[in-house]
Amino acid sequence: MALHKVICAATLLTFFNQECLGQLDVCGKPPLNNRIVGGQVAPQGSWPWQVSLHRSGFHFCGGSLINNQWVMSAAHCFQRTAASSLLVYLGRQSQEGTNSNEVSRSVMEIIVHPDYNAVTSDNDIALLKLSSTVTFTNFILPVCLAAPGSTFFSGIDAWVTGWGTIGSGVPLPSPQNLMEVEVPIVGNRRCNCNYGVGSITDNMICAGLEAGGRDSCQGDSGGPLVSKQNGVWILEGVVSFGAGCALPNFPGVYTRVSQYQLWINSHITSNQPGYIVFTSTGTNSDLSVTCPGLPPAPTTIPPVAPVVCGQASLNSRIMGGSSVTQAGVWPWMASLQKNGSHVCGGTLVALDSVLSNANCFSSSPTPSEWTVVLGRLKQNGSNPFEVTLNVTNITLSNLSGSNVAVLQLSTKPTLSVYIQPICLDNGQTFSEGSTCWAAGWSSGRGGEEQVLQELQTSIVNCGNTSSSDTICTASLTLEQGDSGGPLMCKLDGSWFQASVLSFENNSSTRGRVVKADLMVFTKLSTFQAFLTSTIGTFLSPASNSTTASNSTTASPSMTTASGVDCPAHSSLFVLLHLLVLSVCLQLLA
């Protein structure tokens, strides 16, 4: 590469600084990583989601593998780049010599965020679809993504990785091994004071030492900023821009990943990434930061949005059959456990209440014998998003025929994309021909891990068994472990529970329901009076106001996000670097 291109590359490319079954099993869990301190060559396999993006045979940006066919990077890396010109290396350790654990893929598609602003660097995020899927190994694994609601207080430890320069104008020495460095999170208020108030938006996150010396110049634009929680590494940022390299009071600035789940899922509609809410504890010292022009920190707790029901952001079910489901697809599913063993299914129907089948319990059940597990996918295996809650009370309905039970939980679970309540039938109409679903854990399905199963069916005419209290579906094969679970139908964008799965109206043999042409269930609306007296007012479905775009207005004083020095307090500084950027983009084209 010509000297002028090397200089421009060094100037422009600085290191940056939130579901499906397969991703949750492996994301963020590198078996070869035991990082404690940083500022060094990264041992091979430590960061198996790190990718190297090549154009014309040279590395130019980093990225992160987020499932077996998608990579996340920075939008500014692709302003003048065609997908056909890219090559992605996964499992790579060094830019020189051989890498026995690496594979390469071409790129089918580049998706830049529609609200990316090249001047302010807002929404500096992009997705790359690889030409074919990759096989996961110890050296090639996806990272988990920070989910909406994640909090990263000042001082939280984070790591950045990449093949970028190791200092201002200091190239990575041969053989150009992957580098890692540990940096603390810097709050957005402090970061705004450093760069100029208004420069750092809610779509950004900062990290670096106040004294300088460690920065994202140790990596590449588009690469990962990750933190560890409960043994799982979570991607909170994408390398975006910074002022110089490791300068005092100028931390690296990254794109805040937790802002973009809706946008990501709108493009990755299957085999979606694993999302985890990162939770900071203690006091956020950033709230006490002040500087001229910075608005006061909020002194009151912002109003809490009302809890709504029937929302499953990881669910895109349209058609299918009996199959293993994925984490977060049915976030209201509950496993009712007696003395530590699964007995029946259930559903979260209020913040502190779970609905199930009365036949799962004796006439006088003992609450202390029971626990409820929410957010569970597998009965045998790891479930990173589950919570186990004690039961304080069990109330059974007392009607003729089928009956239901309501379990009162000892504490209210924290809602997430993996734990949500379902809406209850409140007189809704489930038309004949409507597609509905059942879900549950049964010993005869789901393999050794007994993964949650989903079964698609449709509403049919009940024929001779028709009554105001019954709802019928096409054939379903159920087992005892499915009892208490839901029959679910989607209406106007929200999921409603039409009935509780039971065997009372259906013939069974040895605990397995015979796969008949007609399955008869009791409408949930039959128990409306009992449910209202037990759990109170039903939760309401959400409005349709959610969008898949994240956009925040930012000050136009920042330059483009190519790793150039961008101190917003100096308009001359910005102007000079816009000129440098313009020249370098032409040279690198």
Secondary structure, DSSP 8 states (H G I E B T S, - for coil): --HHHHHHHHHH--------HHHHHHTT--TT----S-SEE--TTSSTTEEEEEETTEEEEEEEE-SSSEEEE-GGGGTT--GGGEEEEES--BSSS--TT-EEEEEEEEEE-TT--TTT-TT--EEEEESS----BTTB---EEE-TT----TT-EEEEEESS-SBTTB---TT-B-EEEEEEEE-HHHHHHHH-TTSS-TTEEEE--TT-S--GGGS-TT-EEEEEETTEEEEEEEEEE-STTT-TT--EEEEEGGG-HHHHHHH--SS---EE-----S--GGGG---TT------S-------EES--TT----S--SEE--TTSSTTEEEEEETTEEEEEEEEEETTEEEEEGGGS-SS--GGGEEEEES--BSSS--TT-EEEEEEEEEE---SS--EEEEEESS----BTTB---EE-SS----TT-EEEEEE--TTSSTTTTB-EEEEEEEE--GGG--TTEEEES-----GGGTT-EEEEEETTEEEEEEE--STTS-EETTEE---S-EEEEBGGGGHHHHHHHH-S--EE--S---S-------TTS--SSS----TT-HHHHHHHHHHHHHHHHHH-
